[in-house]
Amino acid sequence: MARNVERLSPADTRVIAWLDRLDAALRARDAAGAAELFAETCFWRDLVAFTWNITTLEGRGAIRDMLQAQLGAVSPGSFTLEEPASETDGVTEAWIGFETAAARGRGYLRLKGDEAWTLLTAARELKGFEEPGGPRRERGVHHGVEPGRRSWSERRRDEEAELGRTRQPYVLVVGGGQGGIALGARLKRLGVPALVVDKHDRPGDQWRKRYKSLHLHDPVWYDHLPYLPFPDHWPVFAAKDKIGDWLEMYTKVMELNYWSKTEVQAARYDEAAGEWVVDLTRDGERLTLRPKQLVLATGMSGVPNLPTYPGMERFKGESHHSSRHPGGEAYRGKRAVVIGSNNSAHDICADFYENGADVTMVQRSSTHIVKSDTLMELALGGLYSEEALAKGITTDKADMLFASVPYRIMHAFHVPVYEQAKTRDADFYARLEKAGFKLDFGDDGSGLFMKYLRRGSGYYIDVGASDLIADGKIKLAQGRVTEIAEDAVVLEDGTRLPADVIVYATGYGSMNGWAARLISQEVADRVGKCWGLGSDTTKDPGPWEGELRNMWKPTRQDALWFHGGNLHQSRHYSLYLALQLKARMEGLPTPVYALAETHHAA
C-alpha cells in the first residue's frame, strides 16, 4: 500500500495497519472478515463509491451484507493514508484514499483502539471520465491554419441552438435556482448534455423577486457554489439581489445550457424507450423533450402549504403565502398578521415593521431560535470560517468532515453546542420568554441542524427579528387559527387580530408534491416522501432510514431524481448525483445497493 505520510506517528501506524487489514480482507472477498475490523457499534456511510447509492450501514451485520453483495462488482483496493492522522480523547481520525473498479475515492476514518467506529467513503471521480480541470484543462485553441474555423462564440451558439431541439439532453433539470445551477455545472464539467429549465425571466430571479430585506442567514464560507467560490471580499451575509446576480453570472461563466421563461406542463416515463416525455412551454412556444434522466431541483421545499381556514374567501384584505411575499413597502400604516413563526415568518414580520406596518406574528407551536453570531461561532466556525481556512480546512474538506458524522449519532455532536448557546445567550432567551414566545431546542436538545434534517422547519436563525419580538415591536399572538373573518384572523380562544393583509408563513409540502403535479400522483406515491430521516421525532415519522429520503440518489421511479437543500448541500451533493448520472450515460455498471423503501407518501 502506498504511503503518503513520510514520518509516521503512532496514530499513523494504527491507521495504516487497519487499512492494510481492510485491503487484504476486501481483496480476498472476505466480507465477514472485513466487518470484524469494525467496532460492535459502528457506522459506514457510503456516498456512491461502494453502493451506487447514498446510504449508511449500521453495525457489523449490515456492513457484512453490503460487502457480500457489492464486492464482486466494486473491486475496491489501494487504500492509503493521505495525511497525518490525529488522535483526541481516544479516537484516531484520518483522511484516506481508495479506488474501486469505476472510481477514485476519498474518505474519513475514525478508530476507537484498533477498530473502526465510523467510516466515510465517497466517490470523487470516475476513471476514464475525469473532469478537464487543472493539468487536464482544454487547450482552447488550435494554433495553426484551419479553414472554416468556428470561433468559441459560434460553437457556443451552435450548442445552445441544438440542445433541446435537434439534439436531446441526456439530463433535464427542472428548477434553475442554486440547486439546478450547481448540478448543471457539475454535469457540464463531466460532459453530460444537460438542460436546466426555470420559469423565471432570468437566472437568479428566484432570489431577486423575494422581499427587499432578504439576506442569507448562513455565512459566506458555508455557501460557495462548485468551482467558483465567492470573492474573499464578499460580505458574510449576502443580500438577495447580490446572490441573484452571482447565480446569473455563474450560469454564463460555467456555460450552462439554461432555458428561462420555461415551464414544465407534464412529464411521463416511456418504459419501452427508457426515456422521459416532457411537455413544456418556453416563452410561449410549446416543445416536447425526451431526456433519459429527469431531475427535480425545486429546492428542499415542495409545493407551498396554503391552509384552508373557514372564511378565507370572505377576507376583504390582501393575503398570500410567504413564498409570494413582495415586500412590505406597500403596507405602511396597514395591519399585518403573519401566521407562522419560523424563518420566513420572522423575516417577513421584520420587513413589515421596517416599512411602518402594525404587525402581529401568530405562533402556533414552539420554535427553536439561535442567534446568528452564536451559530457561526459555536456550530459552524470549526469548519466554515476564516479561522478554519487558516487551519487548512478547505470548503471541500469541511463538506467531507460534515458528511462523515452518521445521522444516527449526529445529534450527540450537536447537543453540547446548544447547551453552550443556552448559557451564552441566557439573557436573550429570557427576554423572548418574558414576551410570551415559546422556545424549544428540538425534541432532544440537538438544535437547528437536526431540526432542518428531520423536518425542514421549526427554527429561526436570529438576525434581528427576535429583539423586535422581545421589545414588543412585533406583536405576538399564540394559538390555533380557527377562522378568517372579513377583516381579522380569529384564534381558538376567540382572540380577533384585525388585519388588512395576511401572510401564510405555513411552510411547504414534500418535494414529491412536484412529482405529483408534473408527472402523476402514482409516481409521487411510489417514490414517497422526500427529506427527513425517520427519527420518529416531531414531523419526522419513523421507521429510521439513516439518510435523507430520496435526496441525490436513486428512487423507486426509474430515472427520476431529487436535488435540493441549502447552498452547502447543493454544492456538495451535486457531485455525487452528477457522478451517478454520468456513469449511467456512459453505460457503466451501477448496481444499486439498499434502494430505500417507501414508507410515507408525503
N, C-alpha and C positions, 0 to 999 in steps of 0.2 A: 504494500500500500504506500502510495506517495506521501511524503511528509512535507508539509508546507510550513512547519514551525521549526526553526533552527535549534533553539535551546529549549529543551523540554523540562517543564516543571512537573512536580508530582501530579498536578491536575491534568496536564497534557498527557502524561503517560497513562493515566487512568482512562481518559477518553479514547486514546489510540488503541489501548488494549481492548476496550469494549467494542470499538468499531471493527477491529480485526476479528473478534469472535462473531460479530454480526455478519460481516462479509463472508466468513467461512461458512456459517450456517446457511446463508442465503444461496451461496454458490452450490452447496450440497443439496439444495431444495429441502432443507430440514426446517420446516415451518415450526414444529414443536420446539426444536432446539433454539431457534431464534426467539420465540416467545418467552422462553425461560430466562432470557437475558434481561427481561423487564421485571420491575418490582411487582409485588402482588397487587398493589393499587397503582395503576399505570394508564397512560393515555398516549395514543399515537394519532396525531392529526395529520391527515394527508390532503394536500392540495394538488390533485390531478396526477401526481407522479406515479403512485402505485395503483390507484383505484380508478383513474379516469373519472373522478368524482371529487366532491368536497365532503369529507366525512371524518369523523373521529371514532377511533376504536378504543373502547374502554375495557381494560382487563386483558390478561394473557390469552384467555379463550378466544376473544374477539380478534386479537392480533394473529393468533394461530390460524383461525378460519380464513381471514383475509389473505394471508400468505399462501395457504394451501390453494386458494382459488386463483391467485394472481401471479405467483412466482414464474410459472411457465411462460406467460406472455410478457411479463415485465422485465425479467432477467436483470435484476439490479446488481450493482457492484461498484468498485472503485471508490469506496468510502474514504474520505480524507478529513483530517482536522485542518480547517482553513486558517484559523487564528489562534493565538494562545488562549487556552481555557482559563476560566476563573472559578473561584470557589468561595462561597459565602454561606455561613450557617449550615454547613454540612451538605450543601447542594453544589455540585460541579456543573458548570454551564459552558457550552461550546458551540461555535459555528462549524458546520460540517458541509462537505460537498459530496456528491454521489452522481452516478449515472444509471440510466435504465436503457433498455433496447431503443427506446424512442427519444429519450430526453436527457438533458443535463439538469441537475437539480441542486438545490441548496436547502439546508435545514438547520434546526436548532435543537440541541440535546441537553436535557437536564438529568444528571445522575444523582442518586442517593446511594452512597457507597459505590459498589460495583454494579448496581442495577439501574436501569433506566426508569425514571419517573415520568418524564414527558419527552416526546419526540415529535418535531415538526418536520415533514418532508414536503417540499414544494417544487414542482416542475418550473424551470426558469426559461428554457428554450428547447426547441425540437431539433434533433440532429438532422442536418441537411437543409434546415429551413430557418437558419439563424437570421436575426434582424440585421439589415445592412447599416449598422452603426459603427462608429469608431473606425478601426482599421478595415472594416468591410464596407465602408461608405461607398456610394456610387461615384464614379469619376465625374459624371455630369456633362462632359463634352468630349467629343472625339476630335482630337487635333488633326487636322488634315482637310483635304478637299472632299466634299461629299455632295455631289449634285442632287438637287431636290431636297436638301436637308430641311427638316422642320424644326422650328425653334421650340424651346421649352414651353412657351405660352401657347403655341399652336398645338403641341401634343397634349397639353393640359386641357385646352378647349375641346379637343377630339374626345378625350376621356369623359369629360362632363357631358358632351352631347350624346355619346354612345350608351353609357351605363343607364339602364332602366328603359332604354328604347331598342336599339339594335343589339345590345348585349345585356343579359340579365345579371343582376348582382347575385353573388353566392349567398350573401347575408343581407337581409333588410332589417335595419334597426329603427324601431318606431319610438320616437322621442329624442329630441335633439338638445336636451339640457346637458348638464355636466356629465351625466352617466353615458348617454349616447355618444357624446363627443369624445370622451375618454376611450370608449370601446372602439369608436371609429378610428382613432389614432393608432391604437394597438393593431387593428386589422390592416390598416394601410401599411404599417411597417412590415407586417408579415406577408404582404402581397395577396391579401384576400379581397376580392372585389366586393365592396360593401357600400351600401347606400343608407344614409341617415335621413329620415324624414321627420318634419315637425310642422305643426300648424301655424306657428308664429311667422311674422314677416321677416325677421332676421334672427340669426343665432344670437343668443343672449337675451332675447326678449322675455324669456321665462323669468328672468331677474328684473329687467328694466320695467316691466309692466306691474310690478308689485308696488305697494305703498312707499312713499318717498323716504321714510326714515329707516327702511330695512337695511341692516348690515349683517355680515356674517357673525355668528356667535362663537364659532370655532376660530382659533388663532391661525395665522397665515402658514406656519410651519406644518400644520396638520392638513392643509387644503390644496397643496400643489396638484397640478394635473400631470399625467405621464410626460416624460421627456423634457418639458419646458417648465421649470419652477418659476414661481413669481420672482420678479426682481427683488434684490435684497433691501431696497428702499421702500417696498410696499408696506402699507400700514398693517398692524397686527389684525385689525378687523376691517376688511374692505367693504365699501358701500356697494349696494346692489348694482348700480349703473357701472361702476368700475369692473365688477365681476362680469356683467353683461358684455362690456366692450372686450374684456380679456377673452371670453369664450368666442366672440365673433372673430377676433384676431387669430385665435388658436385654430379655428377651422380653416382659415386661409393659409397660415404658415404650415400647418400639417397636411395641407392639400386634400382635405376631406371632401368626399362627394356628399353634399348636403343639400337636400331639397327643402326650402322653406315654403310657407303658404301651401302645405300639403297635409291632407287629412285622409287617414285610412277609413274607408267606408265599411269594408268587410274582408274577412280572410277565411280560407278553408284549406285543409291539408289534403292534397291529392295523393292518396296512398299508392296508387299504381305508378304514378310518375315520380314519387318521392320528392315532391316539392309543394310549396305553398302557392295558392292562387290569391293574390291580394288586389282588391279593387280600391283605388284611391283617386282623389281629386287634387290636382296640382294647379293652383292658381286658376281654377275654373275648368281645367282640362281633365277629362276622365281618362284614366290609364289603368292597365292591369299588369302587375308584375308577377314573376314566377321565381322567387328566390328559393334556394334549397333550405335555408335556415331563417327563422324568424325570431327576433329578439325584441321583447317588450322592455324598453328602457324608459319607463314612465315614472321613474323615481321609486323610492321605497313605499310611497303612499299610493293608494289606489284611487278609486273614484271618490270624490268628496262625499262625506256623510252629511246629508241635509235632513234634520229631524222632521217629523210630521206631527207638530203640536196642533191641537184643536184651535181653530180660529186663525191660523196663519194667513188664510186667504182674505180675511177681513182687515188685516193690518193696513192702515192708510199711509204709513210712512214708507221709507225705503228699507229693504232687507236683502242680505246676500250672505253667501258662505265666505269664510275668511280667505279662501283661495282667490276670490274675486274682489277683495277689498281694494278700492282705487286710491286710498289715502284719505286723510282727514281734512284736507283743505276746504272741502265744500260744506263742512259741518260746523263751522264756527257758530257758537251760541245754541247749537242743537243738543237734544238729549239723546245720548247714545247708550245702548245696552249691548254688551258683548257677552254672549253665552259661551262659557268655557274658561279655563284657567291654565292652559298650557302655553308653550312658546308663542304661538301666533296670537293668542288672546292677550297676553301681556304686551306684545309689540303693538298690537292694534289699539289697545287701551292707551298706551303711552302716546301713540300717534294722534289719537283723538284729543288727549289732554294738551299736547303741544300746539294743536290747532284751535284751541279755545272751545272745545265741546265739553258738555257736562256728561261725564262717562261713568258708567257702573259696570263692574265685572260680576257675572254670576258664576260662583264657584259651586259646582255640583258634587265634586269629590275632592279628596285631599290631593295635594300637588307637591312634587319634590322641587325645591328651589336650591340652586347652588350659585354663589357669586362667581362671575366670570374670572376675576383675578385668582380666586381660590381654586377654581377648576384648573386653570392654566398651571398654577404653581404646584399643586398637590397631585393632580391626576394626570396631566399631560406633560408637565415640564421635563420629566425624566427622559422622555422620548422625542417630544416635539417642542423645541425651544432653541434659542441661541446657545444656551449652556450645553444642551445635548449635542448640537453640531460641533461645538468646541471640543467635546469628548470623542468625536469621531462617529457619532450616531447619525448617519445619513438618513434621509427620508426612507430609503428602501430598507435599511436596517431597522428603523423604527417600526415600519409596517410589518416586517417579519417577526420582530420581538412581540408586537401586539398580537400577531396571529399565533404565536407559539404557546399561548396560555389557553388550554382547553376550556370550553364554555362550562363544563361541569364544575370546575373549580375556580372559575374566574371571579365569582362573587367574593370568595375568600380574600382575593387580592385587593378588592375594592372596599370592603367593609372598614378596614383601618383608615383608609383615606377619608371616608365620610365621617368617621368618628372624630378625626382630627379637624375636619371642616366644622363640625358642630361646636367644638371648643373654640376654634379660631374666630368664628362668626357668631358667637353666642348672643351678643347684643342685637345683631341684625335679626336673628331668628326670633328673639324675644319681642322685638318691635312688631314683627309681622303677626305673631300670635296674639299680641295685645290688640291689634287691629281686627282680629277675628279670622285671620287667614289660617286655613287648615293645612298643616305641613305633614309630609312623610318623607322617608328616605328609602322607599321601596319596601317590599314585604319582608326582606331580610336585612335591611340596612345597607344594601350594597350600592345605592345611589343611582346616579344618572345613566351611566353607560349600560348597566344591566337592564334598567327600565327601557332604554332605547332598543336593546336587542330583544327583549322579551315581548314588548308591546308597541314600541314606537311612539309612545305618548306618556303623559303623566308627569311632565317636568318642564322647568323653565330655567335657562341659563340667564341669571340676572345681569342685565346691562343698564339698569336704571328704573324699570317699572316697579320693582318691589318697594323702593323707597317712596314712590308715589302712593302705593297702597298703604304703607305704614303711616304715611303722613295724612292720609285721608283725601288726597288729591284725586286718586282713582277710588271711587266709592266701591264698596264690597257688599254683595248680597250672597246669601247661602241658600241652597236647596234645589229641589227639582222643579223644573218648569212644567206647569200643568195646562197653561193656556196662553194664547196670544190674543189680546184684546185689540180693539181698533187703534188704540194709542198707548198700549202698555204691554209689558211682559208680566204674567201672573205666576207667582210661585206657589208651592204646595201649602204653605202656611197662610195663604191669602194676600201676601205682600204684592202690591202693584208697583211696578217700576215704569214710570212714564217714559215713552220712547218716541223719538222722531226717526231713528234709524236703529236697526237690529243687525248685529253681525253674529252669525252662527259659526263660532270657532270650535266646531264639533268634530274635527278630525276627518279621517279618511278610512275607507274600507281597505281590504286586502288587495294587493296588486292583481290577483286573478280576476278581480272585477273588470279590469280592462280586457282580459281574455273573454269574459262573458259578453262584453259589448262588441268587440271586434270579431270574435270567432263564433263562440256559442256557449251557452250555459253548460252544455255537456262537457266541453273541453275544460271550461273553468272548474267544474266539479271534479274532473278526472285529475287535474294537476293539484287542486286543492289550495288551501290557504298558503299565502306567501308571508315570510317573516315569522319571527317567534321561534323559540327553542323547545317548546313543550315542557316548560319548567313547572307547570301547574301552579304558577303564581297568578296574581290578578291579570286578567285579559290575556293570559298565555296558557291555554289549556294543555294538559298532557295528552298522550304519553311523551316522555322525554325523547327528543330527536337528536340532540347533541350538536346540531348545526342549524343555521337559519334555513327555514323551509324554502325550498325551490330556488334559492338565490345562487346565480352564477354557475349552475350545474345542470345535468340532465334532469328532465321532468318526466312525468308519466305520459306526456304527449310528445311523440317523435318530433324532433327538430324545432321545438318551442323552448325558448329560454327567457329568463327574467334577469334583468340587470338594474340595480338601483342602490340606494343608500346615500350617505353623505359624501362629501368630496373625497375624504380619505378612502372610503370603501370603493367608490367609483374608480379611483386611481389604482388601488392595489388589486382588487379582484377582477378588474377588466383584463389583466394579464392572463389569469387562469381561464377565463371564458374565451379569450381570443385564441389561446393555445388549443383549447378543445375544438373550436370551430376550424382552425387551420388544419388540425390533424384529420378531421372529417373531410375537409376539402381535398386533402392530398391522399385520401384513401388509406391512412394508417389504421392498423387495428386499434380499437378503443374499447376494450372490454370493461364495461362499467360495473363496478362492484358496489353492492348495497344501495341500489336505486331506492330512494326514500318511498315509504308507503304514504298513502293519502289518508289522513285521519280526520281532517276538518275541511269542509267545502269552502268556508270563508271565515 
